[in-house]
Amino acid sequence: MRAYEIIKKKRDGGSLDKEEFQFLIRGYLSGEIPDYQMSAFLMAAFLRGLNEEETVSLTDVMLRTGEVLDLTEMDAPRIDKHSTGGVGDKVSIILAPLVAAAGVAVPMISGRGLGHTGGTLDKLESIPGFRTEMSIIDFRHTLWEGGAAIMGQTDDIAPADRRLYALRDVTATVESIPLIASSIMSKKLAEGLNGLVLDVKVGSGAFMKTMEDAEALASVLTNTGNSFGVRTVAVITDMDEPLGRAVGNALEIKECINVLKGRSDNDLLEVTLTLGAWMLYIADWVQRAVDNPGTEVPRITSVDEVALADKRAELEELIETGKALESFVDFVERQGGNPEIIANPGLLPGASQMKQVQVSKSGYIQRVDAEKVGTASMLLGAGRQRLEDGIDHAAGIMLNRKSGAAVQAGDTVAVLHYNDDGNLSEALRLVGEAFEIGPEPPGPRRMIRKVVL
């Protein structure tokens, strides 16, 4: 078997089997297959695509290059949630302790922000002392003791994904749905899960700009997860506007605390409760396998809407009673963070300077372009253009108004938080352009676009 023949086969539209993927990936990791041949394969896969069987095979090969956690000693169902990335998306930070408070184990391997999208790890690291770099042993212990644990990808988890993603990033092959799916799922399946809820974002601030692309990605992701016996559901959610009001690491942590205290904007609460309800629904679905070892749980093909609504109500009660906030305090403390931030958010990093953004005309806000706000936040220091860039945890943007709000010329609609004013003028321009004003109120924003089973 030669790399040349495999590349040629895919270039000509042929289908690869698992052994061919193994030869490629293992050879690349060992150094026997050079970057230029792997780059050629990635471009062939990008142009010709991978069918469902190929995607599952590639995912499996990438998964097996590292450690796969065995958490079968845990009695509770193990359910994760993953987002494809957006602006102001802090849902994982709320959901992990919230769902743990409902008795479900939530193991999460999360990522960092890149470009206009934020990263869960960066947000958590704005909490003084919070550790996201953990050994697998520490991760298991934290999960066992507290019910929720979030860490970054280690060298032991799907190492092939790190190498391939770095190569895709510089060879214009990132935007391939099968390659995206194998990248996401090789990490998620390494967590030892029973179930997975995928938040596939669509809109200006998302990687998938159209519903067609979002549905295609959701379908590949759910089929891949279910092929491995992990009961997987994808919820396509709106990312045409930032989620919530805060964009930027410490600012978003403050907003998470407010949500868990019962104070939240409707868009953020709607996405959080919908995804959380699905996590609990899947947990019940797989519980029969936990109770009856050897029993195969069928794929979810339809949903009991009453049961799903009950799960949502259960989460709402956890917030109302304060149990969700208690779980968040425990979660922060177990990962080395300072729990005093809950009572005193001023302990979080704060920017030395702020700048207001006003609208120039009266009317109704039609939308707030998520990509422009996310890019502006990155320019202020809250994000990174390259993975190795540093970030300013205090920088970011607070949105005073969102779509549907009436405004008068001169009203402040956003506040920029920054320490470095090097890109301030460009950030101001982008945020100003992000607010689209019209003479009539827009239609209601639909946060949940579709559920893919």
SVG drawing of the C-alpha trace seen along z (x, -y; Angstrom):
<svg xmlns="http://www.w3.org/2000/svg" viewBox="-47 -61 56 69">
<polyline fill="none" stroke="black" stroke-width="0.4" points="0.0,0.0 1.3,-3.4 0.1,-6.9 0.3,-7.9 -2.2,-5.2 -4.6,-6.3 -4.4,-9.9 -5.0,-9.0 -7.9,-6.9 -9.6,-9.7 -8.7,-12.2 -10.5,-10.1 -13.6,-9.9 -13.1,-6.4 -14.1,-5.4 -11.5,-4.5 -11.8,-1.6 -10.8,-1.7 -7.4,0.0 -6.5,-2.8 -7.3,-5.5 -5.3,-3.6 -2.3,-3.5 -2.6,-7.3 -3.1,-8.5 -0.7,-6.2 1.9,-6.9 1.4,-10.6 1.7,-10.5 4.9,-8.4 6.5,-10.8 6.5,-8.2 4.0,-10.2 5.1,-13.9 3.0,-17.0 2.8,-17.4 1.2,-14.0 -1.3,-14.5 -2.1,-17.9 -2.8,-16.4 -5.1,-13.8 -7.0,-16.5 -7.5,-18.5 -8.7,-15.4 -11.2,-14.7 -12.3,-18.3 -13.0,-18.3 -14.4,-14.8 -16.0,-14.4 -16.3,-11.4 -19.4,-9.3 -21.0,-8.2 -19.0,-5.0 -15.7,-6.8 -16.5,-9.5 -17.2,-6.9 -14.0,-5.0 -11.9,-8.2 -13.4,-9.2 -12.7,-5.8 -9.1,-5.8 -8.5,-9.3 -10.2,-8.3 -8.0,-5.2 -4.8,-7.2 -5.3,-8.3 -6.9,-7.3 -10.6,-6.6 -11.9,-7.1 -13.6,-4.2 -16.2,-5.6 -18.4,-2.6 -17.9,-2.5 -20.1,-5.6 -23.8,-4.8 -25.1,-8.0 -25.5,-8.4 -22.7,-10.4 -24.0,-13.1 -22.0,-15.9 -23.0,-18.9 -20.9,-20.4 -21.3,-23.6 -19.9,-24.3 -19.0,-27.8 -20.5,-31.2 -20.4,-34.7 -21.4,-35.1 -22.0,-31.4 -21.4,-30.6 -24.0,-27.8 -21.6,-25.0 -20.5,-26.9 -24.1,-27.1 -25.1,-23.6 -22.4,-21.5 -23.2,-22.4 -27.0,-22.7 -27.3,-19.3 -25.0,-17.8 -27.4,-19.2 -30.0,-17.0 -28.0,-13.9 -26.3,-13.4 -22.5,-13.2 -21.2,-15.8 -17.7,-15.2 -16.6,-17.9 -13.4,-18.3 -13.6,-21.9 -11.7,-24.2 -10.3,-27.7 -11.6,-30.6 -10.2,-31.4 -11.2,-34.2 -14.5,-35.8 -15.8,-32.8 -15.1,-32.4 -13.8,-29.4 -15.1,-27.8 -11.6,-27.3 -10.7,-30.9 -13.8,-32.0 -13.3,-29.6 -9.7,-30.7 -10.8,-34.2 -11.9,-32.9 -8.9,-33.3 -7.3,-29.9 -9.5,-27.9 -7.7,-24.9 -8.6,-23.6 -5.3,-21.7 -5.8,-18.5 -4.5,-15.0 -7.0,-12.3 -6.8,-11.0 -7.7,-14.4 -10.5,-14.8 -12.0,-11.4 -11.8,-12.3 -13.4,-15.7 -16.2,-14.1 -16.7,-11.4 -16.8,-13.7 -18.8,-16.7 -20.7,-15.3 -19.2,-17.8 -15.7,-18.4 -14.4,-20.5 -10.8,-20.3 -8.9,-21.0 -7.8,-18.4 -4.6,-16.7 -1.9,-14.9 -3.5,-11.7 -6.9,-12.5 -7.2,-12.1 -3.7,-13.4 -4.3,-12.9 -7.0,-15.6 -4.5,-18.2 -2.1,-17.4 -4.7,-17.3 -6.5,-20.4 -3.3,-22.4 -2.7,-21.2 -6.2,-21.9 -6.0,-25.4 -3.1,-26.3 -4.3,-24.3 -7.8,-25.8 -9.5,-22.5 -11.2,-23.5 -14.7,-23.9 -15.3,-20.2 -18.3,-18.8 -16.9,-15.2 -13.5,-16.5 -15.3,-18.8 -17.4,-15.9 -14.5,-13.5 -12.6,-16.3 -15.4,-17.0 -16.5,-13.4 -13.0,-11.9 -12.7,-14.1 -16.3,-13.7 -16.3,-10.0 -13.1,-9.8 -15.0,-11.1 -16.6,-7.7 -20.1,-9.1 -23.6,-7.5 -25.1,-10.4 -24.3,-13.7 -26.3,-16.8 -24.8,-18.9 -25.6,-22.6 -25.1,-23.3 -25.0,-27.1 -26.3,-28.8 -26.1,-32.5 -23.6,-35.3 -21.6,-34.5 -21.5,-30.7 -19.2,-28.5 -22.3,-27.4 -24.0,-30.4 -27.0,-28.7 -29.6,-26.2 -28.6,-23.8 -25.0,-23.6 -26.1,-23.4 -28.5,-20.6 -25.9,-18.7 -23.4,-19.0 -26.0,-18.1 -26.9,-15.0 -23.3,-13.8 -22.6,-14.4 -25.7,-12.6 -25.1,-9.6 -21.5,-9.4 -22.3,-9.5 -25.1,-7.0 -22.8,-4.7 -20.6,-4.4 -23.6,-3.6 -23.6,-7.1 -27.1,-8.4 -26.7,-11.7 -29.1,-14.5 -28.4,-17.8 -30.2,-21.1 -29.7,-23.8 -29.8,-27.2 -29.7,-30.8 -26.3,-32.6 -27.2,-35.6 -26.9,-37.7 -24.7,-37.2 -26.1,-34.9 -27.0,-36.9 -25.5,-40.4 -21.9,-39.7 -19.1,-38.9 -15.7,-38.4 -14.4,-36.0 -14.8,-37.6 -17.9,-39.5 -19.5,-36.2 -18.7,-34.5 -20.6,-37.3 -23.5,-36.6 -23.4,-32.9 -23.6,-33.7 -26.6,-35.9 -28.4,-33.1 -27.8,-30.7 -29.2,-33.4 -32.4,-33.5 -31.6,-36.6 -31.2,-36.0 -32.1,-37.3 -34.7,-35.1 -32.4,-34.0 -29.7,-32.7 -32.2,-31.0 -34.1,-29.4 -31.0,-27.8 -29.7,-26.7 -33.0,-25.1 -33.6,-23.4 -30.2,-21.8 -30.3,-20.9 -33.7,-19.3 -32.4,-17.2 -29.4,-16.2 -31.8,-14.9 -34.0,-13.3 -31.1,-11.3 -30.0,-10.5 -33.3,-8.8 -33.2,-7.1 -29.8,-5.5 -30.6,-4.8 -32.1,-1.5 -28.7,-0.4 -27.1,-1.5 -29.8,0.5 -29.6,3.5 -26.0,4.1 -25.8,5.7 -29.0,4.0 -28.6,2.0 -30.4,-1.3 -32.1,-2.1 -31.4,-5.3 -33.8,-8.1 -36.1,-8.4 -39.0,-10.3 -39.6,-12.4 -42.1,-12.5 -42.8,-16.2 -44.4,-16.0 -41.4,-14.2 -39.1,-16.8 -41.1,-19.6 -40.9,-18.0 -37.1,-17.9 -37.1,-21.6 -39.3,-22.3 -36.9,-20.3 -34.0,-22.5 -36.1,-25.7 -36.8,-24.5 -33.1,-23.8 -32.4,-27.4 -35.3,-28.8 -34.4,-26.9 -30.7,-27.9 -29.5,-24.3 -28.0,-25.0 -26.0,-27.9 -24.8,-25.7 -23.6,-23.2 -21.7,-25.9 -20.0,-26.9 -18.9,-23.3 -17.8,-23.0 -15.6,-26.1 -14.1,-25.1 -13.3,-21.6 -11.3,-22.9 -9.3,-25.3 -11.3,-28.5 -12.2,-31.1 -15.9,-30.6 -16.0,-34.1 -16.7,-35.4 -20.3,-34.4 -20.9,-36.8 -18.3,-39.3 -18.0,-39.3 -15.6,-42.3 -12.9,-39.6 -13.0,-38.8 -10.6,-40.7 -11.9,-44.1 -10.9,-46.4 -9.2,-49.7 -11.1,-51.6 -14.6,-51.6 -16.1,-53.2 -19.8,-53.7 -21.3,-53.0 -24.3,-55.1 -26.7,-54.7 -27.0,-57.5 -30.7,-57.2 -34.0,-56.3 -36.1,-53.2 -36.0,-49.6 -33.0,-47.3 -33.5,-44.7 -30.5,-42.6 -27.0,-42.8 -24.5,-41.1 -22.8,-38.5 -19.7,-38.1 -19.0,-41.9 -19.4,-42.0 -17.2,-38.8 -14.5,-40.3 -14.6,-43.6 -14.3,-41.7 -11.3,-39.8 -9.6,-43.1 -10.1,-44.4 -8.1,-41.5 -10.8,-39.0 -10.0,-36.6 -7.1,-35.4 -6.4,-35.4 -3.9,-32.4 -4.2,-29.6 -0.9,-30.6 -2.0,-34.2 -2.6,-35.4 -5.8,-37.0 -7.0,-39.7 -9.7,-38.1 -11.1,-41.5 -11.7,-42.7 -15.0,-42.4 -18.3,-44.0 -21.6,-44.4 -24.7,-44.9 -27.3,-47.3 -29.9,-46.6 -30.7,-43.8 -33.1,-43.1 -36.6,-44.3 -35.6,-47.2 -36.7,-50.7 -33.9,-53.3 -33.5,-57.0 -30.6,-58.6 -27.7,-59.0 -28.8,-56.0 -26.0,-53.9 -26.4,-50.4 -23.1,-48.8 -20.1,-49.4 -16.6,-48.3 -14.3,-47.1 -10.5,-47.2 -7.0,-47.7 -5.3,-48.2 -6.7,-50.8 -4.5,-49.8 -7.5,-48.5 -10.2,-50.6 -11.2,-52.6 -11.7,-49.4 -13.7,-47.8 -15.9,-50.8 -16.6,-50.8 -17.5,-47.2 -19.9,-47.4 -21.5,-50.5 -22.1,-48.7 -23.4,-45.6 -26.6,-47.4 -29.1,-47.5 -31.9,-50.0 -35.2,-49.9 -38.5,-51.8 -40.6,-48.9 -40.1,-46.2 -38.6,-43.0 -40.3,-39.6 -39.6,-37.5 -36.2,-35.8 -36.5,-32.0 -33.7,-30.6 -34.4,-26.9 -34.4,-26.2 -34.6,-22.5 -33.8,-19.2 -32.0,-16.5 -32.4,-13.0"/>
</svg>
